[in-house]
């Protein structure tokens, strides 16, 4: 399984306007649940916030990958967003977050879950890819950057 198997144009939010980490996770969590017709949005948001309270998923370079394993989920689901302006996220480098990839998966984590997290971290480690994502004007361009990066580096 690849990132491009999970992301679609309608799962990418461009210029999302939010004020803080909790609002961001709540907005994105509700959108993810609506998009994929997941009935337990409160539980999903709660699990992602619990995961964040243990250790921030702000991995540095303006990126956060909030994720959680949730009972009752049967597949891996992902959405992404480019924020209208960076927000404080308690990232490991103390820099504001601009790019967010949210993922939920079944309670029993699969190899695919770990591989997706690893692939995301790998392609987002390239400054040029991060720059291009921040400059993407629409979801289609954002998605194409991810696909090209994944095909080249993974």
N, CA, C and O of each residue as an XYZ file, in Angstrom:
616
protein
N       0.843     -1.187      0.000
C       0.000      0.000      0.000
C       0.883      1.243      0.000
O       1.913      1.299      0.673
N       0.454      2.229     -0.768
C       1.195      3.479     -0.885
C       0.320      4.659     -0.441
O      -0.897      4.534     -0.306
N       0.964      5.788     -0.223
C       0.244      7.015      0.123
C      -0.759      7.348     -0.971
O      -1.894      7.735     -0.692
N      -0.330      7.194     -2.216
C      -1.207      7.529     -3.344
C      -2.418      6.612     -3.440
O      -3.379      6.934     -4.139
N      -2.389      5.467     -2.747
C      -3.565      4.604     -2.673
C      -4.605      5.160     -1.705
O      -5.779      4.794     -1.768
N      -4.171      6.041     -0.816
C      -5.048      6.580      0.228
C      -5.542      7.988     -0.059
O      -6.690      8.319      0.237
N      -4.679      8.818     -0.636
C      -5.052     10.213     -0.887
C      -5.746     10.368     -2.239
O      -5.371      9.729     -3.222
N      -6.747     11.212     -2.269
C      -7.457     11.609     -3.482
C      -7.583     13.130     -3.443
O      -7.352     13.747     -2.404
N      -7.945     13.725     -4.559
C      -8.114     15.188     -4.583
C      -9.090     15.658     -3.506
O      -8.854     16.676     -2.854
N     -10.188     14.917     -3.318
C     -11.190     15.364     -2.346
C     -10.778     15.091     -0.898
O     -11.508     15.446      0.028
N      -9.619     14.465     -0.694
C      -9.137     14.244      0.669
C      -8.014     15.219      1.038
O      -7.332     15.049      2.048
N      -7.840     16.244      0.197
C      -6.800     17.243      0.434
C      -7.452     18.608      0.601
O      -8.172     19.077     -0.280
N      -7.193     19.231      1.726
C      -7.746     20.552      2.036
C      -6.655     21.592      1.839
O      -5.619     21.547      2.502
N      -6.888     22.525      0.929
C      -5.900     23.564      0.627
C      -6.318     24.864      1.319
O      -7.479     25.272      1.270
N      -5.340     25.497      1.964
C      -5.541     26.759      2.683
C      -6.581     26.646      3.793
O      -7.419     27.531      3.970
N      -6.513     25.542      4.536
C      -7.379     25.354      5.692
C      -7.063     26.432      6.719
O      -5.904     26.640      7.079
N      -8.095     27.110      7.182
C      -7.930     28.196      8.146
C      -8.314     27.680      9.525
O      -9.475     27.355      9.771
N      -7.347     27.605     10.413
C      -7.585     27.126     11.771
C      -6.673     27.885     12.716
O      -5.682     28.477     12.289
N      -7.002     27.870     13.995
C      -6.256     28.712     14.930
C      -5.298     27.956     15.838
O      -4.322     28.532     16.319
N      -5.563     26.660     16.081
C      -4.687     25.917     16.975
C      -4.780     24.417     16.702
O      -5.579     23.966     15.882
N      -3.952     23.666     17.401
C      -3.848     22.226     17.165
C      -5.157     21.490     17.427
O      -5.544     20.631     16.634
N      -5.837     21.802     18.504
C      -7.090     21.101     18.822
C      -8.153     21.390     17.770
O      -8.862     20.482     17.338
N      -8.267     22.639     17.357
C      -9.224     22.995     16.300
C      -8.871     22.291     14.996
O      -9.752     21.799     14.292
N      -7.591     22.247     14.680
C      -7.134     21.582     13.458
C      -7.510     20.099     13.469
O      -8.089     19.594     12.507
N      -7.185     19.417     14.542
C      -7.474     17.981     14.631
C      -8.979     17.739     14.597
O      -9.439     16.783     13.974
N      -9.738     18.588     15.253
C     -11.197     18.437     15.253
C     -11.759     18.649     13.856
O     -12.561     17.843     13.384
N     -11.345     19.726     13.185
C     -11.817     20.005     11.820
C     -11.454     18.876     10.866
O     -12.300     18.375     10.124
N     -10.201     18.490     10.896
C      -9.753     17.445      9.985
C     -10.399     16.095     10.322
O     -10.763     15.334      9.426
N     -10.538     15.808     11.610
C     -11.169     14.558     12.017
C     -12.612     14.469     11.545
O     -13.055     13.423     11.071
N     -13.341     15.566     11.676
C     -14.736     15.579     11.208
C     -14.802     15.423      9.690
O     -15.661     14.713      9.168
N     -13.894     16.088      8.992
C     -13.878     15.972      7.536
C     -13.547     14.538      7.106
O     -14.193     13.986      6.216
N     -12.547     13.951      7.737
C     -12.163     12.576      7.421
C     -13.364     11.638      7.607
O     -13.637     10.797      6.752
N     -14.071     11.789      8.723
C     -15.216     10.919      9.010
C     -16.354     11.138      8.021
O     -17.009     10.179      7.612
N     -16.594     12.368      7.638
C     -17.638     12.660      6.654
C     -17.246     12.095      5.285
O     -18.055     11.456      4.612
N     -16.012     12.336      4.889
C     -15.528     11.897      3.581
C     -15.618     10.386      3.409
O     -16.017      9.892      2.355
N     -15.242      9.662      4.456
C     -15.205      8.197      4.362
C     -16.402      7.524      5.036
O     -16.421      6.304      5.204
N     -17.389      8.315      5.414
C     -18.613      7.807      6.027
C     -18.326      6.944      7.263
O     -18.897      5.868      7.441
N     -17.420      7.456      8.111
C     -17.103      6.787      9.365
C     -18.041      7.323     10.440
O     -18.162      8.535     10.615
N     -18.695      6.433     11.151
C     -19.766      6.829     12.075
C     -19.283      7.273     13.454
O     -20.047      7.882     14.203
N     -18.051      6.985     13.799
C     -17.580      7.255     15.150
C     -16.600      8.434     15.210
O     -15.481      8.292     15.704
N     -17.022      9.579     14.712
C     -16.122     10.732     14.630
C     -15.630     11.191     16.006
O     -14.464     11.560     16.148
N     -16.489     11.172     17.004
C     -16.049     11.607     18.340
C     -14.928     10.714     18.864
O     -13.951     11.208     19.426
N     -15.067      9.407     18.683
C     -14.036      8.468     19.129
C     -12.742      8.664     18.341
O     -11.657      8.640     18.922
N     -12.844      8.851     17.059
C     -11.659      9.040     16.213
C     -10.905     10.298     16.627
O      -9.685     10.270     16.792
N     -11.622     11.388     16.792
C     -10.984     12.646     17.218
C     -10.360     12.478     18.600
O      -9.244     12.938     18.840
N     -11.077     11.823     19.505
C     -10.561     11.578     20.859
C      -9.268     10.770     20.819
O      -8.318     11.096     21.530
N      -9.218      9.729     20.003
C      -8.022      8.882     19.921
C      -6.833      9.659     19.353
O      -5.702      9.489     19.809
N      -7.089     10.507     18.360
C      -5.997     11.313     17.796
C      -5.495     12.315     18.826
O      -4.288     12.521     18.955
N      -6.412     12.939     19.560
C      -5.997     13.882     20.603
C      -5.250     13.170     21.732
O      -4.285     13.709     22.274
N      -5.692     11.962     22.087
C      -4.975     11.180     23.103
C      -3.559     10.881     22.637
O      -2.610     10.990     23.413
N      -3.417     10.508     21.389
C      -2.096     10.221     20.825
C      -1.216     11.468     20.889
O      -0.031     11.385     21.213
N      -1.798     12.609     20.581
C      -1.063     13.876     20.637
C      -0.644     14.222     22.061
O       0.420     14.806     22.271
N      -1.473     13.866     23.037
C      -1.134     14.191     24.425
C       0.045     13.357     24.922
O       0.733     13.757     25.862
N       0.282     12.210     24.305
C       1.421     11.364     24.684
C       2.715     11.926     24.120
O       3.713     12.055     24.829
N       2.685     12.260     22.839
C       3.851     12.872     22.191
C       3.347     13.548     20.911
O       2.535     12.988     20.175
N       3.836     14.742     20.668
C       3.388     15.488     19.496
C       3.788     14.774     18.206
O       4.873     14.202     18.101
N       2.892     14.821     17.239
C       3.197     14.256     15.920
C       3.724     15.336     14.978
O       3.796     15.136     13.766
N       4.090     16.479     15.550
C       4.769     17.516     14.777
C       6.213     17.068     14.598
O       7.017     17.161     15.527
N       6.545     16.579     13.393
C       7.837     15.938     13.172
C       8.941     16.916     12.761
O      10.077     16.509     12.519
N       8.604     18.193     12.684
C       9.585     19.196     12.290
C       9.397     19.630     10.855
O       8.644     19.016     10.099
N      10.091     20.698     10.484
C      10.052     21.249      9.125
C       8.647     21.688      8.718
O       8.331     21.719      7.528
N       7.802     22.028      9.693
C       6.457     22.504      9.380
C       5.453     21.413      9.098
O       4.405     21.675      8.508
N       5.756     20.176      9.515
C       4.914     19.027      9.188
C       4.386     18.364     10.457
O       5.095     18.241     11.456
N       3.117     17.938     10.394
C       2.531     17.114     11.457
C       1.827     15.932     10.803
O       1.234     16.054      9.730
N       1.906     14.792     11.471
C       1.239     13.580     10.981
C       0.407     12.993     12.127
O       0.752     11.948     12.680
N      -0.692     13.676     12.480
C      -1.543     13.112     13.533
C      -2.149     11.789     13.065
O      -2.656     11.676     11.949
N      -2.082     10.807     13.939
C      -2.574      9.484     13.565
C      -2.994      8.714     14.814
O      -2.576      9.023     15.930
N      -3.824      7.714     14.596
C      -4.255      6.857     15.704
C      -4.809      5.562     15.157
O      -5.291      5.491     14.026
N      -4.730      4.553     15.978
C      -5.390      3.282     15.696
C      -6.692      3.293     16.482
O      -6.714      3.626     17.667
N      -7.774      2.925     15.808
C      -9.102      3.090     16.397
C      -9.917      1.807     16.249
O     -10.000      1.225     15.168
N     -10.507      1.389     17.346
C     -11.392      0.223     17.313
C     -12.595      0.512     16.414
O     -13.166      1.602     16.457
N     -12.966     -0.463     15.610
C     -14.112     -0.307     14.723
C     -13.761      0.192     13.335
O     -14.618      0.219     12.452
N     -12.507      0.587     13.128
C     -12.049      1.010     11.798
C     -11.548     -0.245     11.088
O     -10.814     -1.042     11.672
N     -11.938     -0.417      9.849
C     -11.543     -1.626      9.125
C     -10.453     -1.393      8.086
O      -9.827     -2.345      7.621
N     -10.222     -0.138      7.720
C      -9.219      0.195      6.710
C      -8.373      1.361      7.196
O      -8.667      1.969      8.225
N      -7.327      1.664      6.451
C      -6.538      2.859      6.708
C      -7.156      3.994      5.906
O      -7.469      3.834      4.726
N      -7.329      5.145      6.557
C      -7.882      6.333      5.904
C      -6.933      7.500      6.138
O      -6.345      7.636      7.211
N      -6.794      8.339      5.112
C      -5.890      9.480      5.220
C      -6.489     10.704      4.542
O      -7.165     10.605      3.518
N      -6.221     11.866      5.146
C      -6.482     13.145      4.503
C      -5.251     14.021      4.730
O      -4.411     13.720      5.578
N      -5.155     15.096      3.970
C      -4.023     16.006      4.110
C      -4.526     17.440      4.035
O      -5.599     17.711      3.496
N      -3.735     18.349      4.583
C      -4.089     19.759      4.450
C      -2.836     20.621      4.397
O      -1.793     20.315      4.975
N      -3.004     21.706      3.674
C      -2.023     22.785      3.667
C      -2.717     23.936      4.374
O      -3.762     24.405      3.924
N      -2.150     24.389      5.466
C      -2.799     25.425      6.268
C      -2.602     26.811      5.666
O      -1.568     27.104      5.067
N      -3.613     27.654      5.837
C      -3.546     29.030      5.341
C      -2.398     29.778      6.015
O      -1.733     30.603      5.388
N      -2.172     29.486      7.290
C      -1.028     30.040      8.019
C      -0.601     29.015      9.060
O      -1.417     28.245      9.564
N       0.682     29.018      9.370
C       1.218     28.046     10.312
C       0.627     28.200     11.698
O       0.261     29.298     12.118
N       0.541     27.079     12.404
C       0.033     27.100     13.779
C       1.037     26.455     14.726
O       1.837     25.611     14.321
N       0.983     26.856     15.971
C       1.777     26.240     17.025
C       1.294     24.810     17.204
O       0.094     24.564     17.324
N       2.233     23.862     17.220
C       1.853     22.453     17.271
C       2.691     21.656     18.257
O       2.523     20.442     18.379
N       3.594     22.332     18.962
C       4.511     21.647     19.866
C       5.377     20.639     19.091
O       5.653     19.537     19.564
N       5.788     21.048     17.904
C       6.622     20.194     17.047
C       8.009     20.036     17.663
O       8.427     20.840     18.496
N       8.707     19.001     17.246
C      10.016     18.721     17.841
C      11.034     19.837     17.590
O      11.995     19.975     18.346
N      10.832     20.633     16.538
C      11.746     21.745     16.262
C      11.153     23.094     16.680
O      11.721     24.145     16.385
N      10.007     23.056     17.370
C       9.314     24.266     17.860
C       8.903     25.237     16.756
O       8.645     26.410     17.026
N       8.840     24.758     15.523
C       8.410     25.596     14.403
C       6.918     25.395     14.138
O       6.383     24.325     14.427
N       6.236     26.412     13.591
C       4.807     26.260     13.269
C       4.590     25.189     12.204
O       5.461     24.940     11.371
N       3.438     24.571     12.242
C       3.074     23.532     11.289
C       2.259     24.138     10.152
O       1.357     24.942     10.383
N       2.587     23.743      8.919
C       1.904     24.211      7.714
C       1.288     23.070      6.902
O       0.304     23.268      6.190
N       1.876     21.867      7.014
C       1.418     20.700      6.257
C       1.004     19.608      7.242
O       1.749     19.274      8.163
N      -0.193     19.059      7.034
C      -0.718     18.060      7.965
C      -1.259     16.865      7.191
O      -2.027     17.015      6.241
N      -0.847     15.691      7.610
C      -1.338     14.438      7.050
C      -1.961     13.659      8.206
O      -1.257     13.249      9.129
N      -3.279     13.453      8.162
C      -3.984     12.754      9.233
C      -4.326     11.351      8.758
O      -4.800     11.146      7.641
N      -4.067     10.378      9.654
C      -4.328      8.990      9.288
C      -4.937      8.244     10.469
O      -4.523      8.419     11.615
N      -5.936      7.403     10.164
C      -6.486      6.477     11.152
C      -6.471      5.081     10.549
O      -6.551      4.903      9.333
N      -6.368      4.103     11.430
C      -6.297      2.719     10.955
C      -6.948      1.803     11.980
O      -7.314      2.242     13.070
N      -7.092      0.531     11.629
C      -7.637     -0.427     12.586
C      -6.800     -0.488     13.865
O      -5.621     -0.133     13.870
N      -7.426     -0.939     14.933
C      -6.765     -1.022     16.236
C      -5.493     -1.862     16.173
O      -4.471     -1.495     16.753
N      -5.557     -2.963     15.483
C      -4.364     -3.781     15.296
C      -3.619     -3.218     14.089
O      -4.048     -3.370     12.946
N      -2.501     -2.570     14.372
C      -1.748     -1.902     13.309
C      -1.184     -2.924     12.338
O      -0.646     -3.957     12.736
N      -1.316     -2.620     11.084
C      -0.777     -3.498     10.048
C       0.580     -2.979      9.599
O       0.993     -1.872      9.945
N       1.247     -3.797      8.833
C       2.513     -3.383      8.231
C       2.267     -2.172      7.337
O       3.113     -1.283      7.249
N       1.109     -2.135      6.673
C       0.793     -0.999      5.803
C       0.785      0.320      6.569
O       1.281      1.331      6.069
N       0.229      0.318      7.772
C       0.169      1.511      8.620
C       1.575      2.048      8.880
O       1.844      3.234      8.694
N       2.457      1.166      9.309
C       3.837      1.548      9.599
C       4.551      2.002      8.328
O       5.297      2.981      8.347
N       4.324      1.293      7.229
C       4.968      1.653      5.967
C       4.519      3.021      5.468
O       5.330      3.791      4.954
N       3.235      3.328      5.615
C       2.731      4.638      5.188
C       3.379      5.741      6.012
O       3.830      6.741      5.454
N       3.433      5.576      7.326
C       4.080      6.579      8.184
C       5.545      6.765      7.793
O       6.043      7.889      7.731
N       6.212      5.674      7.538
C       7.620      5.728      7.138
C       7.784      6.414      5.782
O       8.676      7.245      5.609
N       6.935      6.073      4.834
C       7.005      6.682      3.502
C       6.757      8.186      3.560
O       7.456      8.967      2.915
N       5.758      8.579      4.336
C       5.475     10.015      4.498
C       6.693     10.742      5.052
O       7.111     11.770      4.520
N       7.257     10.199      6.123
C       8.427     10.826      6.736
C       9.573     10.924      5.737
O      10.280     11.931      5.689
N       9.750      9.895      4.958
C      10.844      9.871      3.976
C      10.676     10.954      2.911
O      11.589     11.749      2.683
N       9.511     10.988      2.257
C       9.380     11.953      1.160
C       9.322     13.388      1.674
O       9.754     14.312      0.986
N       8.786     13.578      2.886
C       8.706     14.931      3.430
C      10.031     15.410      4.003
O      10.151     16.562      4.420
N      11.025     14.532      4.026
C      12.347     14.948      4.485
C      13.076     15.780      3.427
O      14.090     16.412      3.725
N      12.566     15.783      2.205
C      13.190     16.540      1.120
C      12.630     17.965      1.092
O      11.427     18.175      0.937
N      13.528     18.931      1.245
C      13.128     20.336      1.292
C      12.358     20.756      0.035
O      11.372     21.486      0.130
N      12.795     20.308     -1.119
C      12.135     20.693     -2.367
C      10.676     20.203     -2.406
O       9.794     20.910     -2.894
N      10.435     19.016     -1.900
C       9.066     18.484     -1.871
C       8.200     19.314     -0.923
O       7.068     19.664     -1.260
N       8.725     19.627      0.248
C       7.968     20.462      1.200
C       7.657     21.822      0.573
O       6.533     22.314      0.677
N       8.646     22.423     -0.073
C       8.463     23.724     -0.721
C       7.379     23.638     -1.785
O       6.505     24.502     -1.852
N       7.429     22.604     -2.616
C       6.430     22.446     -3.670
C       5.025     22.239     -3.101
O       4.054     22.774     -3.636
N       4.915     21.474     -2.031
C       3.603     21.274     -1.401
C       3.056     22.589     -0.861
O       1.865     22.870     -0.992
N       3.922     23.392     -0.257
C       3.475     24.686      0.281
C       3.044     25.641     -0.826
O       2.207     26.516     -0.602
N       3.609     25.478     -2.014
C       3.261     26.341     -3.141
C       2.092     25.803     -3.966
O       1.596     26.498     -4.852
N       1.652     24.591     -3.693
C       0.550     23.990     -4.456
C      -0.708     24.843     -4.301
O      -1.133     25.152     -3.188
N      -1.286     25.212     -5.429
C      -2.447     26.102     -5.413
C      -3.766     25.359     -5.291
O      -4.789     25.948     -4.942
N      -3.740     24.066     -5.578
C      -4.977     23.293     -5.481
C      -4.666     21.846     -5.118
O      -3.510     21.424     -5.108
N      -5.722     21.097     -4.819
C      -5.567     19.714     -4.366
C      -4.930     18.826     -5.420
O      -4.157     17.927     -5.090
N      -5.244     19.068     -6.674
C      -4.680     18.242     -7.741
C      -3.158     18.391     -7.811
O      -2.442     17.398     -7.940
N      -2.667     19.630     -7.727
C      -1.219     19.852     -7.747
C      -0.562     19.230     -6.517
O       0.498     18.611     -6.618
N      -1.192     19.396     -5.363
C      -0.687     18.817     -4.114
C      -0.552     17.299     -4.269
O       0.490     16.725     -3.954
N      -1.609     16.664     -4.755
C      -1.613     15.215     -4.930
C      -0.541     14.771     -5.930
O       0.154     13.782     -5.695
N      -0.408     15.488     -7.029
C       0.599     15.135     -8.027
C       2.015     15.208     -7.459
O       2.864     14.388     -7.808
N       2.272     16.173     -6.595
C       3.586     16.293     -5.951
C       3.848     15.066     -5.072
O       4.945     14.509     -5.083
N       2.836     14.656     -4.318
C       2.975     13.476     -3.456
C       3.232     12.230     -4.304
O       4.127     11.443     -3.995
N       2.463     12.052     -5.354
C       2.604     10.866     -6.212
C       3.999     10.812     -6.838
O       4.659      9.773     -6.817
N       4.440     11.947     -7.396
C       5.773     11.987     -8.024
C       6.865     11.713     -7.000
O       7.813     10.980     -7.282
N       6.737     12.295     -5.817
C       7.750     12.096     -4.771
C       7.770     10.639     -4.309
O       8.837     10.057     -4.113
N       6.602     10.067     -4.140
C       6.542      8.678     -3.692
C       7.107      7.744     -4.760
O       7.848      6.815     -4.438
N       6.771      7.976     -6.004
C       7.290      7.134     -7.090
C       8.818      7.254     -7.216
O       9.491      6.287     -7.573
N       9.348      8.418     -6.926
C      10.787      8.643     -7.063
C      11.584      8.130     -5.863
O      12.667      7.570     -6.031
N      11.052      8.319     -4.653
C      11.847      8.078     -3.446
C      11.477      6.833     -2.643
O      12.197      6.461     -1.717
N      10.380      6.195     -2.982
C       9.954      5.037     -2.172
C      10.004      3.768     -3.017
O       9.685      2.685     -2.525
